[in-house]
Amino acid sequence: MKRTSAASLALLAPLAALAAWLAWRSRGWPLVHDAPIMHYIAWRLGEGAVPYRDLFDMNFPGVYLLHRAALTVFGASDAGFRAFDLLWLAGTALCVGALVAPGGRAAAAAAGLFFAVYHLAGGAWQAGQRDFLLCPFLLLGALGVARWAEHGVEWPLLWGGAALGAGLTIKPHAALLAAALAALVAAVARRRGRPAGIAAAIFAMSALVAPMLVTLWVAARGGLAAWREIVFDYLLPFYARLGRPAEWTMWRWQVWIAIAAGVALSLGAALWRRRFTARHAAVALGLGYGVAHFAGQGKGWEYHLYPLAAFAAVALFAEVEPLVAARRWAGALPLLASVAAAAVLLGVKGAEASGAAWIAEKERRVSALVRDLAGRVGPGEYVQVLDTTEGGVHALLRLRAVQSTKFLYDFHFYHDTDQWPIHKLRADFAAEFDRRPPKFLVLFERSWPAGGYQRVDQWPSLRLRLRGYRVDRRGAGYIVYAR
């Protein structure tokens, strides 16, 4: 462990202050946007629902299991989810610091704090996002490979591979990083004259354990066939290309310019000074995966940048102490300036995001719908929401109300309507709707990637069923129909 420099301590103090300030401002963040939908799925699974068969969703089972654990331990309140999010953030920051640790204690602490600042600057809607939940598993996978390369014992390959495998159950995209790290393991083993295939196989087999266990869990619950159908008939051919932006939007977050400059300076310094180790290589592969993770999903959503942010936090601080200790000011000062600029931009972003008007508006909408339906849905009665992330499912979570169909969203009924899988989804909705007609149907005005109340005009069978309902209430952004 390197001796801590005054420059690193000077960097650590403002980062700690900024992280503490943003954490304090985040204390009142509500459960909002995507997280309550995952909470609702977790609650339904706890009540006996079968994943995928009874709940149509494109996410992987690890997400549901994590939210099930969070519900069990912390409950469904805003404060409970805030505690979960902050604890997960603390664990992820520790993983970031562990990867930076050979570069110095202060650098490791600063790296963890930088990632905490990045997360807290994003606002309430970033809390509990699947890509954020994925980060510690990716970091532990890279850390296991780095420690194996440094110490030569196989145990880190086992736990590193197992951690990365757990990440695969959250986002299967992590298979790209698993393959890249397995190739790195083989290359290091070959260079040292050891059997490359054995070391890579240990890592790869460990990474398969969690996906196999989760698949067995889905099969045991009776949801395997429905999961296969969602993935191969809808997710891959349709959802994967839905909602792609007209142009790349990554650079609208100006902070990434400063982060990219700092990462380039840090990795460049390691190469120039011949300090580029297997740990640096694992981090570099993580950065490459982070870019692929964002670009490959093609949605342009900010939270898809989380894996890149996690490895960028490591790369930013890995060479600070060595550069300062060697008095390489030509590299150290621009690197420190990049970190400082990124921190300032994140601070400004965090100040704006913590009071985002759309978050408060969505929270008011959820509360209003809960008031509209409270006490009016009895045992054995159902509510159906036609929504994406405007708060409909969140209201159902608060009411502990069950939908009449398996469909949590309605956006997949309005695209590619000339294709048979979409016809089948519409037919499934109609059959389930008729079998368990809801007492209330709630149509939300906004949807994704397009919305408006008039979208039901594109769906004749839904329009026909709405004739059996009357307008019961009108809220800000939704209409409640009663049977």
Beta strands, then each sheet from edge to edge (+ up, - down):
strand 1: 383-386
strand 2: 440-444
strand 3: 470-475
strand 4: 478-482
sheet 1: 1+ 2+ 4- 3+
end
